[in-house]
Amino acid sequence: PPPSTSFFSVAIVLLGMMLPQSKAQLSATFYANTCPNVSSIVSNVVQQAFLSDSRIGASLIRLHFHDCFVDGCDASILLDNSSSILSEKLAAPNVNSIRGFGVVDSIKTALESSCPGVVTCADILALAAESSVSQSGGPSWSVLLGRGDSLTANQAGANTSIPSPFEGLSNITAKFSAVGLNTNDLVALLGAHTFGRAQCRTFSNRLYNFSNTGSPDPTLNTTYLTTLQQICPQNGSGTALANLDPTTSDTFDNNYFTNLQNNQGLLQSDQELFSTSGAATVTLVNNFSSNQTAFFQSFVQSIINMGNISPLTGSSGEIRSDCKKVNGS
């Protein structure tokens, strides 16, 4: 070839070597030859699941989030307890709370019958999150693929790394920062609370005796407070459910941000995005509230960023044949 061509080939190879590994190795076309229908297979199973469970979309995106924040997006959250594994499912942020495992298994079964031994459980979580959002009125995007499945879980890491609804904004910002996500990512990704439910135990601290003041959280709209006190009476069940978005509870839209402006954020960690005086998050909430397109664009970029957290690529990890356990166990 003429010298210029070979120079460009070398330049491109060098450029590829300089890019961060995850970006270089995850690709939207990773399964183009080995499992070309992967997206539609995942989408169909998620669509079926929605018919019997209106919460499932929010639950599936939360699985992807709780997976990625612990040792990267490696499907470690899907592993059951075993003689050698302390399951992340039993960590405080997940126990009696994280859900959707049966749908993940159904997706895996469908993929194994169509292209056996090809698609990883970590990639299933990323694809299921996209299907969940796009089928609920939100944006769609090209999911980057090629993550390996972990051989271990990290229960201790799940206990410390996953943001909690009771934490202040600075702590949550630090947890996002620890995995390479910035304030824009934080606000955009919390916008996923535009659908789904939360148990009373995750916000009842705001309803009666906030921070030992003997009164409710002052940043809670009083009409909304009354509604929530009816759902969660003082000595009632901590597992009763409230919609994270009281306006359009099953639709992926920007109403979450308008709710925050009206002091109708359900979780303390939600409302603090808007009610923390002088925080950088306030401007973002106002922007996303007034411009759904801006929110959707930011959300897509941020969930792609989240999906890029420390994936196992190349020969790292494995392709689990059963998402609940390591191969050969």
Helices and strands as residue ranges (DSSP letters): H 3-18, H 21-25, H 38-52, H 56-68, G 76-78, G 88-90, H 101-114, H 121-134, H 155-161, H 169-178, H 183-190, G 191-194, E 197-199, G 200-202, G 204-206, G 210-212, H 222-231, E 241-243, H 255-261, H 268-275, H 281-290, H 292-307
